[in-house]
Amino acid sequence: MAAIRTTPATSDAPSELATVRKSQARGRRSARKLLDTAAVLFLEKGVDATTVDDIVLQAGTAKGTFYHHYESKGALLDALREQMTDDFAKRIDAALEKCPPDDLPLVLDTWVEAAFEAYLGMDPLHEVVFGRISTRWSAGDEPFLQNLAALLAKGHARGIWHVENPHLTATFIFRGMLGAVDDLLLSGTPPATAFHGIADLARKAIARRP
């Protein structure tokens, strides 16, 4: 009786996983393309005048694809704010990675400088995207502000500076920097010329008391 040959069973799991990953990557690219397209249109036409039809036409995609990623134009606008906030935080993180972690004064100066430059880099899209939200807002749950508060707390513990309330002080430095940049932009003064003054104010806000 001839022996019956059997072929070992093979699993489709690796190929299925690769397919899923490719599909996810395509989805991320598609969602990002819609965001980038919307950002351009919002700058050109304004948020109110830009329709979902405008966005999908310019992006060269289907309307169903838009609603697969975003339930509305408002949801896309929220995603755009989140993306800009993430980009802001990444610029700070990238700058801090180049700093000696134990040189806390240098880390603070680097944080302020990176935040300053990142905020400047948002203009003019920042005004279009964030100008529609309430004037009362908090960045307290954002990791970049929490990291600043942790830095201030560490410096206080080491006696480098005096900070009784790290979160409040971090908010003061961050929001003060934003307000100063906005004032400079509205007055027509090149903000870059004022960076050292802003950084000096941040250092003075936490200076040790005599």
LUMLOKE-954533 format. One line per 2 residues: number of its first residue (from 1); their letters; for each residue x, y negated, z of N, C-alpha, C. Coordinates in pm, 1 decimal, padded with zeros to 6 digits, m for minus. Layout:
N
NUM	a	X:Y:Z:X:Y:Z:X:Y:Z  ...
This chain:
210
1	ma	00085.7:00118.5:00000.0:00000.0:00000.0:00000.0:00089.6:m00124.0:00000.0  00068.2:m00211.5:m00093.2:00153.2:m00329.3:m00104.2:00129.4:m00423.3:00013.1
3	ai	00238.4:m00481.7:00057.6:00227.9:m00576.6:00168.3:00157.1:m00703.4:00121.8  00078.5:m00757.1:00206.8:00003.8:m00879.2:00175.5:00083.1:m00999.8:00223.2
5	rt	00114.4:m01087.1:00130.0:00189.9:m01205.7:00166.1:00096.2:m01313.4:00221.6  00139.3:m01375.1:00324.4:00060.5:m01483.9:00382.0:00143.8:m01610.6:00381.5
7	tp	00079.3:m01721.9:00355.8:00146.7:m01851.6:00356.3:00123.9:m01919.3:00489.1  00231.1:m01958.9:00556.8:00213.9:m02023.6:00688.5:00124.0:m02145.5:00676.0
9	at	00035.7:m02157.8:00773.1:m00054.9:m02272.4:00773.2:00026.0:m02400.5:00794.9  m00008.9:m02501.4:00723.5:00058.7:m02631.8:00738.0:m00040.1:m02733.3:00791.6
11	sd	00011.0:m02824.8:00867.0:m00074.2:m02927.5:00926.5:m00076.2:m03051.1:00837.9  m00193.4:m03108.9:00823.7:m00207.5:m03232.5:00746.0:m00190.7:m03355.7:00834.6
13	ap	m00161.5:m03333.4:00963.4:m00156.2:m03445.7:01057.1:m00056.7:m03553.7:01016.0  00069.2:m03516.1:00978.4:00164.1:m03622.5:00941.4:00116.6:m03706.9:00824.7
15	se	00061.2:m03641.4:00721.0:00015.5:m03717.2:00604.8:m00106.4:m03802.2:00638.9  m00192.3:m03749.4:00725.2:m00309.3:m03825.6:00766.8:m00267.2:m03948.1:00848.0
17	la	m00165.4:m03929.5:00933.4:m00116.7:m04040.8:01014.8:m00055.9:m04148.3:00925.8  00018.9:m04105.5:00824.3:00079.1:m04201.9:00732.1:m00027.9:m04279.8:00657.3
19	tv	m00134.3:m04210.3:00620.2:m00244.2:m04275.9:00549.3:m00311.6:m04380.0:00637.8  m00331.8:m04342.7:00763.6:m00394.2:m04436.2:00858.5:m00306.5:m04558.9:00877.1
21	rk	m00176.2:m04538.3:00890.9:m00084.9:m04650.5:00910.9:m00082.9:m04743.0:00789.7  m00085.5:m04684.2:00670.9:m00089.2:m04766.5:00549.4:m00217.1:m04847.9:00542.7
23	sq	m00327.9:m04783.5:00581.6:m00456.1:m04852.2:00580.3:m00457.5:m04966.7:00680.5  m00398.7:m04943.6:00798.6:m00392.4:m05048.3:00901.0:m00305.2:m05165.1:00854.6
25	ar	m00194.1:m05131.3:00787.6:m00104.4:m05235.7:00737.8:m00174.7:m05319.9:00631.7  m00249.0:m05254.9:00544.0:m00324.5:m05327.9:00441.9:m00428.3:m05417.6:00506.5
27	gr	m00492.2:m05365.4:00611.4:m00593.2:m05444.3:00681.6:m00533.3:m05568.3:00744.8  m00414.5:m05553.3:00805.2:m00349.0:m05669.1:00867.3:m00308.9:m05772.1:00761.9
29	rs	m00259.1:m05723.8:00649.4:m00221.2:m05816.8:00541.9:m00343.4:m05888.9:00487.5  m00451.8:m05816.3:00474.0:m00575.2:m05875.6:00422.8:m00628.7:m05982.4:00518.1
31	ar	m00628.9:m05951.0:00647.4:m00677.3:m06046.7:00747.2:m00587.7:m06169.2:00751.6  m00456.1:m06147.9:00741.6:m00362.4:m06260.7:00745.4:m00377.8:m06347.9:00620.6
33	kl	m00402.0:m06284.8:00505.7:m00420.1:m06362.2:00382.7:m00541.6:m06452.7:00393.2  m00647.9:m06401.3:00452.8:m00767.7:m06482.7:00471.1:m00739.6:m06599.8:00564.9
35	ld	m00662.6:m06575.0:00670.7:m00627.6:m06682.8:00764.3:m00543.7:m06789.1:00694.9  m00443.6:m06744.8:00621.1:m00355.0:m06841.1:00553.4:m00432.0:m06922.2:00449.5
37	ta	m00521.4:m06855.8:00378.1:m00601.5:m06924.7:00277.5:m00694.0:m07026.0:00342.5  m00758.5:m06984.8:00452.0:m00848.9:m07075.0:00523.0:m00773.8:m07196.4:00576.2
39	av	m00651.2:m07175.1:00626.0:m00572.0:m07286.0:00679.8:m00547.2:m07392.0:00572.4  m00514.0:m07347.0:00451.4:m00490.2:m07441.0:00340.9:m00618.0:m07517.1:00306.5
41	lf	m00727.9:m07444.1:00298.0:m00856.0:m07507.5:00262.3:m00904.2:m07602.5:00371.7  m00883.9:m07565.1:00496.9:m00924.7:m07652.9:00606.5:m00848.7:m07785.6:00600.9
43	le	m00721.6:m07778.3:00562.3:m00642.6:m07900.0:00549.8:m00688.8:m07984.4:00431.0  m00721.7:m07916.9:00322.8:m00760.0:m07987.8:00200.8:m00901.1:m08045.8:00207.9
45	kg	m00995.4:m07965.4:00259.5:m01135.9:m08002.6:00252.2:m01199.2:m08033.5:00387.8  m01135.6:m07986.2:00494.5:m01197.4:m07995.7:00626.0:m01268.9:m07866.2:00658.4
47	vd	m01286.9:m07840.6:00786.0:m01350.7:m07715.6:00829.0:m01496.6:m07709.9:00785.7  m01570.8:m07816.8:00809.1:m01713.8:m07816.4:00778.7:m01741.3:m07798.7:00629.7
49	at	m01658.6:m07859.1:00544.6:m01681.5:m07853.7:00400.6:m01634.1:m07722.6:00337.8  m01556.4:m07644.7:00412.2:m01505.5:m07516.9:00360.0:m01603.8:m07405.7:00392.3
51	tv	m01644.9:m07331.3:00290.8:m01738.7:m07221.2:00309.1:m01665.8:m07087.4:00301.9  m01734.3:m06984.3:00346.9:m01678.8:m06849.2:00335.4:m01656.0:m06814.9:00188.8
53	dd	m01747.7:m06857.7:00102.1:m01730.7:m06833.9:m00042.1:m01602.1:m06899.3:m00092.9  m01573.1:m07019.6:m00045.1:m01449.7:m07087.8:m00084.9:m01327.2:m07005.1:m00045.5
55	iv	m01331.2:m06952.2:00076.0:m01216.1:m06878.7:00129.2:m01192.0:m06750.0:00051.1  m01298.2:m06672.2:00029.1:m01279.2:m06544.0:m00041.1:m01242.4:m06565.5:m00187.1
57	lq	m01295.5:m06671.2:m00247.6:m01261.9:m06700.2:m00386.4:m01114.4:m06736.6:m00398.4  m01069.3:m06821.9:m00308.5:m00929.0:m06864.5:m00312.0:m00835.5:m06748.9:m00276.4
59	ag	m00879.5:m06662.1:m00186.1:m00796.2:m06548.9:m00143.8:m00799.1:m06434.8:m00244.1  m00897.1:m06438.6:m00335.2:m00908.7:m06332.0:m00434.6:m00953.7:m06201.4:m00373.5
61	ta	m01045.4:m06210.2:m00279.0:m01094.3:m06089.7:m00213.1:m01246.1:m06090.3:m00211.3  m01304.0:m05982.0:m00164.7:m01449.4:m05968.7:m00162.5:m01506.9:m06027.9:m00033.9
63	kg	m01632.9:m06069.6:m00043.2:m01697.5:m06126.9:00074.1:m01711.6:m06022.5:00185.0  m01732.2:m05897.3:00142.9:m01742.0:m05790.1:00241.7:m01613.1:m05771.7:00319.6
65	tf	m01500.8:m05796.6:00252.3:m01371.3:m05787.3:00319.7:m01360.2:m05893.4:00427.4  m01408.7:m06012.5:00394.9:m01406.4:m06120.2:00494.7:m01482.9:m06077.4:00618.9
67	yh	m01605.8:m06028.5:00599.6:m01688.8:m05993.9:00714.8:m01644.2:m05864.5:00782.9  m01557.8:m05788.9:00716.6:m01497.4:m05673.0:00782.8:m01400.6:m05719.9:00891.3
69	hy	m01331.8:m05831.1:00864.6:m01232.6:m05883.4:00958.7:m01289.8:m05988.8:01053.6  m01381.2:m06071.9:01004.0:m01433.1:m06183.7:01083.2:m01584.1:m06190.4:01068.0
71	es	m01652.8:m06202.8:01178.9:m01799.1:m06202.3:01171.7:m01855.5:m06335.0:01121.1  m01772.8:m06439.4:01123.0:m01818.6:m06570.4:01077.1:m01699.0:m06661.1:01053.5
73	kg	m01724.5:m06777.8:00998.3:m01617.4:m06876.0:00981.9:m01566.4:m06920.9:01118.1  m01657.5:m06929.6:01214.4:m01616.9:m06967.0:01349.3:m01521.9:m06865.1:01409.9
75	al	m01547.7:m06736.5:01384.1:m01459.3:m06631.5:01435.6:m01322.2:m06640.4:01369.9  m01319.2:m06673.6:01241.6:m01191.3:m06692.4:01172.5:m01116.2:m06811.2:01232.7
77	ld	m01188.9:m06916.8:01264.7:m01126.7:m07034.1:01324.6:m01066.1:m06998.4:01460.6  m01137.3:m06916.6:01537.4:m01083.3:m06870.5:01665.9:m00955.9:m06789.4:01644.1
79	al	m00957.4:m06703.3:01541.9:m00840.1:m06621.1:01511.5:m00722.4:m06707.8:01468.6  m00752.5:m06815.7:01396.5:m00647.6:m06906.7:01352.5:m00584.9:m06978.7:01472.5
81	re	m00668.5:m07018.0:01568.1:m00616.1:m07079.6:01690.7:m00526.8:m06980.6:01765.4  m00572.1:m06856.0:01773.5:m00494.9:m06753.9:01843.3:m00361.5:m06729.8:01772.8
83	qm	m00364.6:m06727.0:01639.8:m00241.7:m06706.4:01563.9:m00143.5:m06820.3:01587.3  m00194.4:m06943.4:01586.5:m00107.2:m07059.0:01607.7:m00049.4:m07058.3:01748.5
85	td	m00128.9:m07016.6:01845.6:m00080.7:m07007.2:01982.9:00026.7:m06900.1:01994.6  00005.4:m06786.9:01926.5:00104.7:m06679.0:01927.4:00235.1:m06725.3:01862.6
87	df	00224.0:m06797.0:01751.0:00343.4:m06847.3:01683.2:00418.6:m06946.3:01772.6  00342.2:m07028.1:01844.2:00400.5:m07124.3:01939.2:00480.8:m07049.1:02045.6
89	ak	00420.0:m06945.1:02101.3:00485.9:m06867.6:02206.6:00609.4:m06794.5:02153.7  00601.0:m06744.3:02031.0:00714.4:m06671.5:01973.3:00834.8:m06762.8:01952.3
91	ri	00809.3:m06888.1:01916.7:00919.7:m06981.9:01898.2:00989.6:m07008.4:02030.8  00912.6:m07017.5:02137.2:00972.6:m07036.8:02269.4:01053.4:m06913.7:02308.0
93	da	00994.9:m06795.5:02288.7:01063.7:m06670.9:02324.9:01193.9:m06655.1:02246.5  01189.6:m06688.0:02117.7:01309.7:m06674.3:02034.7:01421.6:m06765.1:02083.7
95	al	01385.7:m06886.2:02126.4:01486.2:m06979.7:02178.0:01542.2:m06930.7:02311.5  01455.8:m06877.2:02396.5:01500.0:m06832.3:02529.0:01589.7:m06709.8:02521.7
97	ek	01572.9:m06628.9:02418.5:01656.2:m06509.6:02404.0:01804.4:m06545.4:02387.5  01831.8:m06666.7:02343.5:01970.4:m06710.7:02322.0:02031.4:m06772.8:02447.0
99	cp	01952.5:m06783.0:02553.0:01998.6:m06848.6:02676.3:02051.5:m06746.9:02777.4  02157.6:m06782.0:02850.5:02197.5:m06698.2:02965.0:02083.5:m06700.3:03066.9
101	pd	02024.0:m06587.0:03099.3:01904.6:m06586.5:03185.8:01925.5:m06642.0:03324.9  02050.6:m06643.3:03372.6:02075.0:m06691.5:03509.1:02103.4:m06841.1:03514.7
103	dl	02120.5:m06904.2:03399.7:02141.4:m07049.4:03397.3:02003.9:m07116.1:03389.3  01937.0:m07124.5:03503.8:01797.8:m07169.0:03505.9:01778.3:m07311.5:03454.4
105	pl	01864.6:m07406.6:03487.4:01846.5:m07540.9:03429.6:01852.6:m07540.1:03277.1  01944.0:m07460.6:03220.5:01952.2:m07450.8:03074.6:01828.1:m07382.8:03018.2
107	vl	01779.1:m07281.5:03087.3:01657.3:m07213.5:03043.1:01539.9:m07311.7:03040.8  01530.2:m07394.7:03143.8:01422.2:m07493.9:03148.7:01434.3:m07592.6:03032.7
109	dt	01554.9:m07645.3:03011.0:01574.2:m07739.7:02900.5:01539.4:m07675.3:02766.9  01577.5:m07548.4:02751.9:01549.9:m07476.5:02627.3:01400.8:m07456.2:02609.0
111	wv	01331.6:m07423.6:02718.6:01186.1:m07405.0:02711.3:01119.2:m07533.6:02664.4  01156.0:m07644.8:02726.5:01094.5:m07773.3:02691.5:01125.4:m07809.0:02546.5
113	ea	01249.5:m07791.0:02505.1:01287.8:m07825.3:02368.0:01214.9:m07737.9:02266.3  01207.1:m07606.0:02294.3:01140.8:m07515.0:02202.1:00991.1:m07545.0:02193.2
115	af	00929.0:m07574.1:02307.8:00786.9:m07608.4:02307.8:00763.0:m07738.4:02232.6  00851.0:m07834.5:02252.4:00843.4:m07964.1:02184.5:00848.8:m07944.5:02032.6
117	ea	00947.1:m07868.3:01985.8:00964.0:m07847.0:01842.7:00850.9:m07762.2:01784.2  00805.6:m07663.3:01861.3:00696.7:m07578.0:01813.1:00567.4:m07657.8:01799.1
119	yl	00542.9:m07747.4:01892.9:00421.6:m07829.8:01886.3:00427.8:m07924.3:01767.2  00543.7:m07983.5:01745.0:00559.9:m08069.7:01628.6:00536.4:m07992.3:01499.3
121	gm	00578.7:m07866.6:01498.6:00563.6:m07783.9:01379.2:00419.8:m07749.1:01347.6  00330.4:m07765.5:01444.7:00189.0:m07736.0:01421.8:00117.2:m07846.4:01344.0
123	dp	00168.1:m07965.9:01348.5:00101.5:m08078.7:01284.0:00115.2:m08065.5:01132.6  00009.0:m08091.6:01051.2:m00120.5:m08148.5:01089.6:m00231.1:m08044.2:01112.5
125	lh	m00197.9:m07915.1:01094.1:m00301.1:m07813.0:01108.0:m00355.8:m07807.7:01250.1  m00270.8:m07840.1:01348.3:m00314.7:m07837.5:01487.1:m00436.9:m07925.0:01509.0
127	ev	m00433.8:m08045.5:01453.3:m00545.2:m08138.4:01472.1:m00673.8:m08084.0:01410.8  m00662.5:m08019.2:01295.3:m00779.5:m07964.7:01227.2:m00839.1:m07847.4:01305.4
129	vf	m00751.8:m07760.6:01354.5:m00797.7:m07637.1:01418.6:m00836.7:m07658.3:01564.4  m00754.8:m07733.6:01638.7:m00779.9:m07750.1:01781.7:m00860.5:m07875.5:01813.6
131	gr	m00874.0:m07963.6:01717.1:m00946.6:m08087.1:01743.0:m01095.1:m08067.7:01763.2  m01145.6:m07947.3:01734.2:m01288.6:m07920.9:01744.9:m01328.1:m07861.5:01879.9
133	is	m01229.9:m07831.1:01963.7:m01263.2:m07772.6:02093.2:m01273.8:m07882.5:02197.9  m01324.7:m07847.7:02313.9:m01343.3:m07944.4:02421.6:m01210.3:m08006.5:02462.3
135	tr	m01215.6:m08131.8:02505.0:m01094.2:m08197.7:02551.7:m01047.3:m08137.9:02683.3  m01133.2:m08060.8:02749.1:m01094.3:m07993.4:02872.3:m01064.1:m07847.4:02839.3
137	ws	m00941.4:m07809.9:02855.2:m00901.0:m07673.5:02827.1:m00782.0:m07638.4:02915.1  m00754.5:m07511.1:02926.9:m00645.0:m07465.2:03011.1:m00563.2:m07360.7:02936.9
139	ag	m00433.0:m07368.2:02954.3:m00343.0:m07266.9:02898.2:m00290.9:m07175.9:03008.9  m00360.2:m07178.6:03122.0:m00313.7:m07104.9:03238.7:m00299.6:m06956.0:03218.5
141	de	m00379.5:m06898.2:03126.5:m00370.7:m06754.5:03103.9:m00275.0:m06717.8:02991.2  m00207.8:m06818.1:02934.6:m00112.9:m06791.2:02826.6:00022.1:m06747.8:02885.3
143	pf	00080.6:m06640.8:02831.9:00209.5:m06591.6:02884.8:00319.5:m06697.2:02884.4  00321.7:m06784.9:02783.2:00430.5:m06883.2:02779.2:00424.3:m06979.0:02897.8
145	lq	00303.0:m07013.0:02943.9:00291.4:m07101.0:03059.9:00317.9:m07023.9:03188.5  00274.1:m06899.7:03193.8:00301.8:m06816.8:03310.0:00451.7:m06794.2:03326.5
147	nl	00521.4:m06779.1:03214.3:00666.8:m06761.4:03219.3:00735.4:m06888.2:03271.0  00683.9:m07004.4:03230.2:00740.2:m07130.1:03280.1:00717.6:m07141.3:03430.7
149	aa	00598.5:m07105.3:03475.6:00569.4:m07110.1:03618.9:00661.4:m07015.4:03696.1  00686.2:m06896.9:03639.5:00775.9:m06800.8:03704.7:00918.2:m06855.7:03711.0
151	ll	00960.3:m06923.4:03604.3:01093.3:m06985.3:03602.7:01104.5:m07092.2:03710.8  01003.1:m07174.3:03723.8:01004.2:m07279.9:03825.6:01006.7:m07220.4:03966.0
153	ak	00931.1:m07111.7:03984.9:00929.3:m07045.6:04115.8:01066.2:m06986.6:04148.7  01131.3:m06930.1:04049.9:01263.4:m06870.8:04071.8:01365.4:m06979.5:04107.6
155	gh	01360.5:m07090.9:04034.9:01452.6:m07199.6:04064.9:01429.2:m07259.5:04201.8  01302.7:m07265.9:04242.7:01269.7:m07316.9:04376.2:01325.5:m07223.2:04483.0
157	ar	01310.3:m07093.0:04461.9:01359.7:m06995.3:04559.2:01511.3:m07001.9:04573.4  01579.2:m07039.4:04466.3:01725.9:m07048.4:04469.9:01774.6:m07186.1:04513.3
159	gi	01681.2:m07277.3:04537.6:01719.0:m07410.1:04581.3:01771.2:m07498.6:04470.5  01744.4:m07463.8:04346.4:01791.8:m07543.1:04232.8:01706.6:m07668.1:04215.4
161	wh	01575.6:m07652.6:04238.9:01483.0:m07765.3:04231.2:01371.8:m07746.0:04333.2  01285.2:m07842.4:04343.8:01178.5:m07836.7:04444.4:01043.0:m07828.0:04373.5
163	ve	00977.1:m07713.2:04386.8:00847.6:m07691.7:04321.8:00756.5:m07617.9:04419.6  00664.4:m07689.9:04481.1:00574.7:m07627.2:04578.1:00464.0:m07547.3:04509.6
165	np	00418.7:m07593.9:04393.1:00311.8:m07525.0:04320.7:00358.9:m07500.2:04177.2  00418.4:m07383.4:04149.9:00475.1:m07356.2:04017.3:00374.1:m07365.7:03903.6
167	hl	00253.1:m07312.6:03924.0:00154.4:m07315.7:03816.0:00113.5:m07458.6:03783.1  00084.6:m07537.4:03886.2:00042.3:m07675.9:03864.5:00155.0:m07756.5:03799.2
169	ta	00277.5:m07732.9:03843.9:00390.6:m07805.8:03788.2:00416.4:m07764.9:03643.6  00404.4:m07637.1:03614.2:00421.9:m07590.0:03476.2:00316.7:m07652.9:03385.9
171	tf	00193.9:m07660.3:03434.3:00086.5:m07722.9:03357.3:00115.9:m07870.8:03334.1  00167.4:m07938.1:03439.2:00201.7:m08080.8:03429.8:00309.9:m08103.5:03323.9
173	if	00412.4:m08020.0:03323.7:00520.9:m08034.3:03226.2:00469.7:m08006.9:03084.7  00394.3:m07899.5:03069.2:00345.3:m07860.8:02937.5:00247.2:m07963.0:02880.9
175	rg	00145.0:m07995.7:02959.8:00043.9:m08088.4:02910.1:00100.8:m08229.6:02895.8  00194.2:m08266.5:02983.4:00258.2:m08397.3:02971.4:00337.9:m08407.3:02842.9
177	ml	00406.4:m08298.8:02807.6:00483.1:m08296.4:02683.1:00390.5:m08311.0:02563.1  00278.6:m08239.3:02563.5:00183.1:m08249.3:02452.5:00129.1:m08391.6:02440.2
179	ga	00092.8:m08451.0:02554.0:00038.3:m08585.7:02552.0:00139.2:m08687.6:02502.0  00264.6:m08671.1:02542.2:00368.4:m08764.0:02497.7:00389.4:m08753.6:02346.9
181	vd	00391.6:m08631.2:02295.3:00409.1:m08612.5:02150.6:00290.8:m08672.6:02075.0  00169.6:m08647.4:02123.6:00050.7:m08703.3:02057.6:00056.7:m08856.0:02054.5
183	dl	00096.5:m08915.4:02165.6:00105.1:m09061.4:02173.0:00207.5:m09114.9:02072.7  00319.7:m09046.8:02061.6:00423.5:m09088.4:01967.0:00374.9:m09077.2:01823.2
185	ll	00305.3:m08967.4:01793.3:00254.7:m08947.4:01657.5:00152.6:m09054.7:01621.1  00063.4:m09084.7:01714.8:m00041.7:m09183.4:01687.8:00015.0:m09325.0:01676.0
187	sg	00126.0:m09349.2:01743.0:00185.6:m09482.4:01737.3:00281.2:m09498.4:01618.9  00304.0:m09388.5:01548.0:00393.9:m09395.8:01433.9:00540.6:m09386.5:01470.3
189	tp	00570.0:m09351.3:01594.2:00708.3:m09337.3:01638.9:00757.0:m09195.5:01610.8  00872.2:m09178.5:01548.6:00925.0:m09043.3:01524.1:00943.8:m08968.8:01656.4
191	pa	00869.1:m08863.4:01681.7:00876.3:m08794.6:01811.3:01014.5:m08739.3:01843.2  01088.8:m08697.7:01740.5:01218.6:m08636.1:01766.1:01312.1:m08729.8:01841.6
193	ta	01293.7:m08859.6:01824.6:01381.0:m08956.6:01890.6:01355.7:m08962.4:02041.4  01242.8:m08908.3:02084.6:01205.2:m08919.4:02226.2:01224.5:m08789.8:02303.5
195	fh	01278.4:m08685.7:02237.9:01286.8:m08557.2:02306.5:01366.8:m08564.6:02435.9  01483.9:m08626.7:02431.1:01569.1:m08629.5:02550.1:01500.3:m08700.9:02666.2
197	gi	01421.4:m08802.4:02635.4:01347.7:m08870.5:02740.4:01243.1:m08780.4:02803.1  01175.9:m08699.8:02720.1:01074.4:m08606.3:02770.7:01139.8:m08498.2:02855.6
199	ad	01251.6:m08445.0:02808.7:01322.3:m08342.6:02885.3:01369.6:m08398.0:03019.2  01414.1:m08522.2:03019.8:01459.3:m08585.3:03143.6:01343.4:m08601.7:03241.5
201	la	01226.6:m08635.9:03190.9:01109.2:m08648.9:03277.3:01072.7:m08513.9:03340.2  01086.0:m08406.8:03262.7:01056.0:m08273.8:03315.5:01152.3:m08238.4:03428.5
203	rk	01280.3:m08271.7:03409.4:01378.0:m08243.3:03515.7:01350.4:m08325.8:03640.8  01313.2:m08452.4:03622.3:01285.6:m08539.1:03736.5:01161.4:m08492.9:03812.6
205	ai	01065.7:m08431.8:03742.5:00942.0:m08386.4:03807.4:00969.1:m08276.4:03909.2  01081.3:m08207.0:03894.4:01110.3:m08094.7:03984.2:01240.0:m08116.6:04063.9
207	ar	01292.9:m08237.5:04057.7:01419.6:m08265.2:04126.2:01406.3:m08242.7:04276.9  01510.1:m08193.8:04336.8:01510.5:m08171.9:04482.0:01501.3:m08305.3:04554.8
209	rp	01426.5:m08303.5:04659.6:01409.2:m08424.9:04738.8:01529.8:m08445.4:04829.4  01569.0:m08572.1:04848.4:01685.9:m08599.3:04934.6:01658.0:m08563.5:05079.8
